[in-house]
């Protein structure tokens, strides 16, 4: 049985759980059913109504070399869950968690214009309906940068600015060498990695459906980065994220009967899965320059059901994304999440 390394496992709850208080029938009373709201026109309908749709530029034309701040870059295969992870994180900090959070938009300073806000709007509609975001377009010109300012309403309230990139997994697999072509990295990503003013978190998204190919992709990525950006590891935090924990647990249970009694991919099971099915990725994590800047994660989203138009998130679970953001917050130098001792006393007095 694998013992998880507690110092880098995200399932250390940063907030005390409190049972949700549901209003009783006497308190809430009975309400008259309301009429269904008028549906907001879809982007396709609004696009069809526009005579001249807005033209956006490519992010590569922005001043990436002069950027500063905190950046999260997720790397993985197409369909591995990168967009699901980043959009769910954005939804959590802006709608669910104890934060005052909002997108940072600079339409006059970026060729992207208002498109990051448009992407954010679509994400919020999608998660509000329990649906999953679609894949990103497979073109370097469609890569987008989304930025947020998040101020916790507990603890010291130290705000953090966070940016991440939305890019297709097909563009990322170009870093894998084969016999017909040398590995390459698209220029947009290369310019972010080359900018030494950025504080980076690199998230390796392990997809159980790709098996040993995860190791090949991430080994090629790190070999490329070490060659072209030798100082990168020293200023970068590293996370390994298992984005489909239910599938990962099934694979682990098929391999080892010890885990057949497990109902979810908990700490030791997650570490065992990565060790067995992505051993080279585990070694990358284990051999990182600074072990205080690494994390092993699993992202449970909640209860997913099959809907008429695809999977639906019926009962969201925000425990994992809450702890993942708490780790991100700490890696960017903002301290530990959670209430101060004085806020805890006030909370206790209210009970």
Phi and psi in degrees as a GROMACS rama.xvg file:
@    title "Ramachandran Plot"
@    xaxis  label "Phi"
@    yaxis  label "Psi"
@TYPE xy
-79.9708  130.278  UNK-2
-90.1561  120  UNK-3
-67.6473  146.09  UNK-4
-81.761  101.569  UNK-5
-61.0231  -28.18  UNK-6
-69.189  -14.9247  UNK-7
-130.707  23.4902  UNK-8
-107.792  128.444  UNK-9
-76.4739  -10.5699  UNK-10
-82.294  41.5332  UNK-11
-101.353  109.284  UNK-12
-66.2613  123.311  UNK-13
-86.0705  -13.3193  UNK-14
-125.853  147.66  UNK-15
-76.721  133.984  UNK-16
-75.9304  139.689  UNK-17
-128.372  133.798  UNK-18
-60.7125  136.764  UNK-19
-68.9154  135.76  UNK-20
-92.1341  115.735  UNK-21
-102.332  131.54  UNK-22
-64.0369  141.088  UNK-23
-78.3132  170.14  UNK-24
-63.5218  -35.0001  UNK-25
-67.9368  -37.7614  UNK-26
-73.6117  -45.7994  UNK-27
-84.1059  -27.6092  UNK-28
70.9123  177.969  UNK-29
-101.158  137.739  UNK-30
-112.015  146.19  UNK-31
-70.8517  137.896  UNK-32
-60.9117  134.759  UNK-33
-94.4303  156.004  UNK-34
-72.6026  152.086  UNK-35
-64.6329  137.356  UNK-36
-67.5854  152.283  UNK-37
-68.2573  123.309  UNK-38
-64.3944  140.72  UNK-39
-73.6227  137.246  UNK-40
-58.2775  141.397  UNK-41
-70.2427  160.613  UNK-42
-55.9303  -36.6083  UNK-43
-65.1567  -40.4086  UNK-44
-66.7415  -40.5547  UNK-45
-69.7607  -35.5236  UNK-46
-64.9835  -39.642  UNK-47
-65.6397  -27.1569  UNK-48
-82.2235  -16.8706  UNK-49
-84.5739  131.589  UNK-50
-72.7565  -43.9304  UNK-51
-128.144  96.3474  UNK-52
-64.3032  152.273  UNK-53
-65.4046  135.948  UNK-54
-97.5128  130.484  UNK-55
-106.331  152.515  UNK-56
-93.8988  174.905  UNK-57
-89.0927  139.936  UNK-58
-58.6241  -28.476  UNK-59
-59.8791  -21.9833  UNK-60
-84.6208  -4.20354  UNK-61
-80.1609  173.412  UNK-62
-86.6512  60.285  UNK-63
-59.735  -35.7758  UNK-64
-64.937  -19.6522  UNK-65
-103.55  2.30002  UNK-66
-62.8742  151.43  UNK-67
-135.244  162.068  UNK-68
117.39  -161.352  UNK-69
-105.682  127.541  UNK-70
-130.95  137.273  UNK-71
-112.151  122.903  UNK-72
-119.65  114.331  UNK-73
-93.8823  136.259  UNK-74
-129.593  129.851  UNK-75
179.098  177.296  UNK-76
-71.0345  161.078  UNK-77
-58.0951  131.921  UNK-78
80.8894  6.39716  UNK-79
-74.5336  -20.4137  UNK-80
115.712  15.6987  UNK-81
-63.328  -50.1097  UNK-82
-67.6658  -37.4927  UNK-83
-58.7747  -46.7332  UNK-84
-60.9077  -50.4299  UNK-85
-70.9363  -38.4287  UNK-86
-71.7127  -35.9192  UNK-87
-67.2764  -36.291  UNK-88
-63.22  -45.1098  UNK-89
-62.7105  -40.8673  UNK-90
-65.016  -40.2342  UNK-91
-63.9704  -49.0802  UNK-92
-72.3036  -26.617  UNK-93
-92.7955  -23.4683  UNK-94
-122.587  -26.6749  UNK-95
-114.781  -50.013  UNK-96
-73.6537  168.878  UNK-97
-78.9398  68.5741  UNK-98
-137.728  156.617  UNK-99
-105.123  107.446  UNK-100
-134.044  144.548  UNK-101
-153.875  152.663  UNK-102
-66.7285  147.693  UNK-103
-103.761  116.013  UNK-104
-119.081  132.669  UNK-105
-131.813  69.8806  UNK-106
-63.9268  -26.0134  UNK-107
-83.0029  -12.3496  UNK-108
-110.67  -2.9138  UNK-109
-134.397  142.564  UNK-110
-67.1421  -14.9878  UNK-111
-68.9544  -22.8928  UNK-112
61.003  -133.388  UNK-113
-92.097  6.34232  UNK-114
-62.6429  -38.0433  UNK-115
-56.896  -37.4025  UNK-116
-67.116  -37.7631  UNK-117
-63.8739  -40.9107  UNK-118
-63.384  -45.0111  UNK-119
-59.3601  -43.9311  UNK-120
-57.9227  -43.5314  UNK-121
-65.4539  -40.8181  UNK-122
-58.749  -44.093  UNK-123
-65.8799  -39.0326  UNK-124
-63.26  -44.3781  UNK-125
-62.884  -49.9812  UNK-126
-71.0289  -31.452  UNK-127
-62.3954  -26.9077  UNK-128
-96.5456  1.00272  UNK-129
76.2834  20.2598  UNK-130
-98.7305  174.433  UNK-131
-111.218  145.541  UNK-132
-70.1531  149.518  UNK-133
-75.5072  169.716  UNK-134
-70.0834  156.939  UNK-135
-79.2797  151.035  UNK-136
-61.5514  144.128  UNK-137
-91.0141  72.7125  UNK-138
-157.384  135.018  UNK-139
-61.7851  -29.9808  UNK-140
-68.4713  -13.0081  UNK-141
-96.9525  0.865849  UNK-142
-65.4825  136.785  UNK-143
-130.642  148.932  UNK-144
-108.399  125.824  UNK-145
-114.938  135.061  UNK-146
-127.074  148.094  UNK-147
-139.97  148.893  UNK-148
-112.41  123.061  UNK-149
-121.324  121.964  UNK-150
-117.472  113.93  UNK-151
-63.6631  143.919  UNK-152
-94.6437  2.71471  UNK-153
-123.675  167.574  UNK-154
69.9984  -146.677  UNK-155
-76.0268  -17.5821  UNK-156
74.8407  19.8076  UNK-157
-66.6849  118.068  UNK-158
-74.9502  155.624  UNK-159
-134.42  135.817  UNK-160
-96.8137  131.94  UNK-161
-135.7  132.822  UNK-162
-125.954  149.247  UNK-163
-145.844  163.286  UNK-164
-105.348  140.631  UNK-165
-106.307  108.151  UNK-166
-139.148  149.128  UNK-167
-71.2324  143.146  UNK-168
-64.5054  -27.4607  UNK-169
-60.4713  -34.7009  UNK-170
-70.0426  -28.0666  UNK-171
-78.8613  -30.274  UNK-172
-71.1666  -7.77658  UNK-173
-65.5251  -14.1852  UNK-174
-78.5652  -6.83234  UNK-175
-85.3056  126.476  UNK-176
-80.196  144.202  UNK-177
-144.45  -174.139  UNK-178
-77.5874  -12.306  UNK-179
-106.129  -13.6367  UNK-180
-155.158  152.55  UNK-181
-80.2843  156.359  UNK-182
-66.6873  150.143  UNK-183
-148.458  156.15  UNK-184
-125.131  133.959  UNK-185
-58.4221  148.941  UNK-186
-62.1006  -35.8311  UNK-187
-58.7154  -50.5939  UNK-188
-63.998  -40.8782  UNK-189
-58.4379  -39.2091  UNK-190
-68.9919  -32.1822  UNK-191
-68.4373  -45.1197  UNK-192
-65.5816  -30.1279  UNK-193
-78.0575  -18.1658  UNK-194
-78.2876  105.428  UNK-195
-76.8373  -3.65379  UNK-196
-83.3055  -9.37118  UNK-197
-91.0842  141.009  UNK-198
-96.6699  122.959  UNK-199
-115.303  145.88  UNK-200
-120.572  120.522  UNK-201
-100.067  121.298  UNK-202
-109.059  115.291  UNK-203
-91.3484  111.581  UNK-204
-92.4179  107.692  UNK-205
-84.2965  121.658  UNK-206
-104.978  113.792  UNK-207
-56.8581  -25.4713  UNK-208
-71.6105  -17.1155  UNK-209
-101.125  -1.76692  UNK-210
51.5174  -130.306  UNK-211
-68.4218  -12.7069  UNK-212
-65.5151  -24.7889  UNK-213
-58.313  -46.0543  UNK-214
-60.4604  -41.8555  UNK-215
-63.4636  -45.587  UNK-216
-62.2499  -48.6741  UNK-217
-73.5095  -33.1123  UNK-218
-64.56  -42.928  UNK-219
-65.1807  -39.5133  UNK-220
-60.2722  -50.8048  UNK-221
-66.5972  -35.2092  UNK-222
-63.344  -40.7621  UNK-223
-66.7118  -44.7363  UNK-224
-66.7777  -40.6709  UNK-225
-64.1902  -33.7037  UNK-226
-73.2001  -46.2817  UNK-227
-93.6584  -24.2402  UNK-228
-134.543  69.9297  UNK-229
-61.0808  -21.4698  UNK-230
-93.4197  3.08597  UNK-231
-64.1344  -41.9172  UNK-232
-60.1212  -33.9639  UNK-233
-67.4567  -19.5858  UNK-234
-119.359  17.0739  UNK-235
-126.465  133.622  UNK-236
-88.2096  152.315  UNK-237
-126.884  132.171  UNK-238
-127.447  140.337  UNK-239
-109.403  119.089  UNK-240
-115.723  120.886  UNK-241
-90.8087  106.436  UNK-242
-86.857  -14.8826  UNK-243
-125.932  71.5549  UNK-244
-63.9415  -29.2852  UNK-245
-65.8756  -43.4915  UNK-246
-67.2352  -38.9274  UNK-247
-61.7215  -42.0535  UNK-248
-65.0437  -39.5655  UNK-249
-62.1596  -41.1566  UNK-250
-65.3954  -40.6032  UNK-251
-65.9055  -40.2064  UNK-252
-66.7296  -32.5601  UNK-253
-67.2349  -30.5735  UNK-254
-86.6609  -34.7548  UNK-255
-137.779  115.145  UNK-256
-66.1297  -19.6506  UNK-257
-56.7972  -32.122  UNK-258
-92.5317  5.72445  UNK-259
-71.4654  -18.7412  UNK-260
-85.3938  -6.72668  UNK-261
-77.0749  138.486  UNK-262
-98.0408  -16.8952  UNK-263
-149.181  165.785  UNK-264
-80.3719  82.6581  UNK-265
-79.5835  -173.169  UNK-266
-55.5877  -55.944  UNK-267
-68.4472  -33.5293  UNK-268
-68.2628  -39.397  UNK-269
-64.0782  -44.0602  UNK-270
-65.0772  -39.1098  UNK-271
-64.2563  -39.9481  UNK-272
-61.886  -49.0581  UNK-273
-64.255  -39.766  UNK-274
-61.7827  -38.8115  UNK-275
-87.5087  -35.3323  UNK-276
-107.448  -11.9511  UNK-277
-142.868  60.9917  UNK-278
-63.2613  -34.9458  UNK-279
-69.1066  -38.7151  UNK-280
-61.834  -38.8603  UNK-281
-63.6454  -38.849  UNK-282
-66.92  -36.2184  UNK-283
-60.6961  -44.4404  UNK-284
-63.5367  -44.6693  UNK-285
-68.8649  -26.6272  UNK-286
-103.637  14.6044  UNK-287
-62.8695  151.893  UNK-288
-54.6422  -44.507  UNK-289
-126.939  111.436  UNK-290
-71.0299  -11.0703  UNK-291
-78.401  -4.72787  UNK-292
-119.329  28.2186  UNK-293
-124.826  157.489  UNK-294
-155.358  142.146  UNK-295
-110.059  128.501  UNK-296
-134.162  152.632  UNK-297
-131.412  142.593  UNK-298
-114.83  95.441  UNK-299
-84.7517  124.331  UNK-300
-91.7207  -24.1591  UNK-301
128.654  -157.043  UNK-302
-85.2808  118.348  UNK-303
-109.376  130.384  UNK-304
-120.025  161.727  UNK-305
-85.2614  117.418  UNK-306
-100.415  177.652  UNK-307
-63.5485  -33.562  UNK-308
-115.019  30.1351  UNK-309
119.216  -177.691  UNK-310
-65.261  147.142  UNK-311
-128.399  140.614  UNK-312
-87.3514  99.7727  UNK-313
-80.5806  -44.5258  UNK-314
-128.482  96.9395  UNK-315
-66.0403  146.939  UNK-316
-123.97  114.415  UNK-317
-99.7852  7.59663  UNK-318
-61.481  -49.1865  UNK-319
-67.9077  -44.9097  UNK-320
-66.3494  -30.547  UNK-321
-62.8072  -47.2436  UNK-322
-71.6505  -33.4651  UNK-323
-63.0804  -44.5206  UNK-324
-66.0496  -36.2322  UNK-325
-60.5361  -39.9355  UNK-326
-66.8074  -44.1743  UNK-327
-57.4992  -44.8434  UNK-328
-57.5096  -44.6339  UNK-329
-69.2977  -36.2569  UNK-330
-66.5186  -27.632  UNK-331
-90.515  19.5238  UNK-332
80.1413  20.803  UNK-333
-101.939  6.1874  UNK-334
87.3295  -166.339  UNK-335
-92.8665  139.938  UNK-336
-73.6015  162.164  UNK-337
114.611  166.618  UNK-338
-72.036  153.597  UNK-339
-72.6163  170.351  UNK-340
-61.8643  -35.1426  UNK-341
-68.5313  -40.3248  UNK-342
-65.3412  -33.7506  UNK-343
-65.5985  -40.3474  UNK-344
-62.8666  -45.2352  UNK-345
-61.8806  -39.5354  UNK-346
-64.9885  -40.2065  UNK-347
-64.7734  -38.6772  UNK-348
-66.5017  -27.0288  UNK-349
-76.4981  -20.0189  UNK-350
